[in-house]
Structures are given as structure tokens and as C-alpha cells.
Amino acid sequence: MEKLERYRQYVENIVKEYGQYKASYGDIERQIVIDRERDRYQLWSVGWVGDRRIRGCSLQIDIKDGKIWIQHDGTEFGIADELAEMGVPKEDIVLAFHAPYKRKYTGFAVE
């Protein structure tokens, strides 16, 4: 249980950190969605650039079966390495945005 709580805290911290960044243009709001009961964590961008509507997910992370599943990573550098630097073993990080057959080549968990 201690590992799960630690992973939750790491993921929350990352989502909150990226949620502080402001868009360099437009009227964009960053929305942090944290569901600890289901272990789902998301960061959304919602707003307008001129007359164009902006709505998209920047980060989507789940914690399943004791592993951190990165469903979507729209960051510049990638959060998997950040998690590894925090002490999360690479075998506990799944790059779920890669097809299952490609995951064995990533250096992270297959599933």
C-alpha cells in the first residue's frame, strides 16, 4: 500500500506542476482532473485562440495493478523519465500510448 500512495503522490505532483504552466497565446485554462478512487489523473487545456476553440488532453495517467500507465503524454520532454528520476522503477512505468508489441523496445514495462 505504501508504494501505491507514493505513486499517487508522484503522479499528482507531476500533473499539478504541468498544470501551472500558462499558454503563451490565447485564453487557455488548464484543468487538473484527479480521481484517486479510480487512480485516474489528467491535465486538460480548454479555451480559445482568437475564434478557434481549444480543448485537449495534455496528460493522462492511470495507476493499474501497481504500475503507472502513461496513456497520453503531451509534454515536451516526457514524464516517464521524470518518474524514473523520482525513484519509480522502469518496470513499473508502462508507456501505454505505444502499441503493446512496441513496448518491449522502450526500456519500460510491457504491461
HUPEUR-V888422 format. One record per residue. N is the residue number from 1. PHI is phi in degrees with one decimal (999 if undefined). PSI is psi in whole degrees, 0 to 359 (NA if undefined). OMEGA is omega in whole degrees, 0 to 359 (none if undefined). Layout:
# HUPEUR-V888422
n=N phi=PHI psi=PSI omega=OMEGA
n=N phi=PHI psi=PSI omega=OMEGA
This chain:
# HUPEUR-V888422
n=1 phi=999 psi=327 omega=180
n=2 phi=-61.4 psi=320 omega=180
n=3 phi=-62.4 psi=316 omega=180
n=4 phi=-60.3 psi=315 omega=179
n=5 phi=-63.8 psi=321 omega=178
n=6 phi=-63.8 psi=315 omega=179
n=7 phi=-63.0 psi=318 omega=177
n=8 phi=-58.3 psi=315 omega=181
n=9 phi=-64.7 psi=317 omega=178
n=10 phi=-59.2 psi=312 omega=182
n=11 phi=-65.3 psi=315 omega=178
n=12 phi=-58.3 psi=315 omega=180
n=13 phi=-60.1 psi=317 omega=179
n=14 phi=-64.2 psi=313 omega=181
n=15 phi=-61.9 psi=316 omega=180
n=16 phi=-65.7 psi=321 omega=179
n=17 phi=-61.5 psi=310 omega=180
n=18 phi=-68.1 psi=334 omega=178
n=19 phi=-69.3 psi=344 omega=179
n=20 phi=-80.5 psi=340 omega=182
n=21 phi=-70.4 psi=134 omega=179
n=22 phi=-95.6 psi=144 omega=175
n=23 phi=-66.1 psi=145 omega=182
n=24 phi=-82.7 psi=357 omega=180
n=25 phi=-153.3 psi=161 omega=177
n=26 phi=71.5 psi=182 omega=178
n=27 phi=-109.5 psi=83 omega=187
n=28 phi=-112.4 psi=128 omega=176
n=29 phi=-101.5 psi=138 omega=176
n=30 phi=-97.6 psi=126 omega=181
n=31 phi=-116.0 psi=122 omega=179
n=32 phi=-98.0 psi=127 omega=179
n=33 phi=-119.5 psi=117 omega=181
n=34 phi=-125.9 psi=121 omega=177
n=35 phi=-123.5 psi=90 omega=182
n=36 phi=-68.3 psi=331 omega=181
n=37 phi=-63.1 psi=321 omega=180
n=38 phi=-104.7 psi=0 omega=181
n=39 phi=54.7 psi=56 omega=177
n=40 phi=-125.4 psi=133 omega=186
n=41 phi=-136.2 psi=129 omega=183
n=42 phi=-141.6 psi=155 omega=173
n=43 phi=-130.6 psi=123 omega=182
n=44 phi=-115.4 psi=151 omega=171
n=45 phi=-116.0 psi=127 omega=184
n=46 phi=-137.7 psi=134 omega=177
n=47 phi=159.5 psi=209 omega=185
n=48 phi=-135.8 psi=143 omega=168
n=49 phi=-122.7 psi=104 omega=187
n=50 phi=62.7 psi=236 omega=179
n=51 phi=-103.0 psi=15 omega=180
n=52 phi=-103.8 psi=127 omega=180
n=53 phi=-76.8 psi=135 omega=177
n=54 phi=-116.6 psi=130 omega=177
n=55 phi=-157.7 psi=117 omega=180
n=56 phi=-166.9 psi=158 omega=180
n=57 phi=-92.4 psi=126 omega=178
n=58 phi=-92.6 psi=324 omega=179
n=59 phi=-139.9 psi=137 omega=172
n=60 phi=-141.7 psi=118 omega=184
n=61 phi=-133.2 psi=137 omega=174
n=62 phi=-121.9 psi=154 omega=170
n=63 phi=-114.8 psi=117 omega=182
n=64 phi=-135.0 psi=135 omega=175
n=65 phi=51.2 psi=39 omega=176
n=66 phi=77.7 psi=11 omega=180
n=67 phi=-126.3 psi=154 omega=178
n=68 phi=-93.8 psi=118 omega=181
n=69 phi=-103.0 psi=112 omega=177
n=70 phi=-87.9 psi=103 omega=183
n=71 phi=-78.5 psi=323 omega=178
n=72 phi=-149.9 psi=136 omega=179
n=73 phi=-134.2 psi=101 omega=179
n=74 phi=-98.7 psi=20 omega=179
n=75 phi=-83.8 psi=164 omega=183
n=76 phi=-69.9 psi=320 omega=187
n=77 phi=-105.3 psi=340 omega=181
n=78 phi=94.7 psi=131 omega=185
n=79 phi=-88.4 psi=346 omega=180
n=80 phi=-59.6 psi=316 omega=179
n=81 phi=-67.3 psi=325 omega=176
n=82 phi=-60.8 psi=316 omega=179
n=83 phi=-62.6 psi=318 omega=179
n=84 phi=-62.0 psi=320 omega=178
n=85 phi=-65.4 psi=333 omega=178
n=86 phi=-76.3 psi=348 omega=179
n=87 phi=113.0 psi=3 omega=177
n=88 phi=-76.5 psi=123 omega=178
n=89 phi=-61.3 psi=142 omega=181
n=90 phi=-59.7 psi=333 omega=178
n=91 phi=-73.5 psi=355 omega=175
n=92 phi=-106.7 psi=10 omega=179
n=93 phi=-121.0 psi=119 omega=180
n=94 phi=-107.7 psi=124 omega=175
n=95 phi=-86.8 psi=80 omega=188
n=96 phi=-67.1 psi=345 omega=178
n=97 phi=-76.9 psi=352 omega=172
n=98 phi=-93.7 psi=145 omega=176
n=99 phi=-58.3 psi=145 omega=182
n=100 phi=-51.8 psi=322 omega=182
n=101 phi=-71.2 psi=341 omega=180
n=102 phi=-89.9 psi=341 omega=187
n=103 phi=-61.5 psi=330 omega=182
n=104 phi=-65.7 psi=345 omega=180
n=105 phi=-96.5 psi=359 omega=186
n=106 phi=-87.2 psi=340 omega=186
n=107 phi=86.8 psi=1 omega=178
n=108 phi=-115.7 psi=185 omega=183
n=109 phi=-63.9 psi=150 omega=177
n=110 phi=-82.1 psi=319 omega=174
n=111 phi=-170.2 psi=NA omega=none
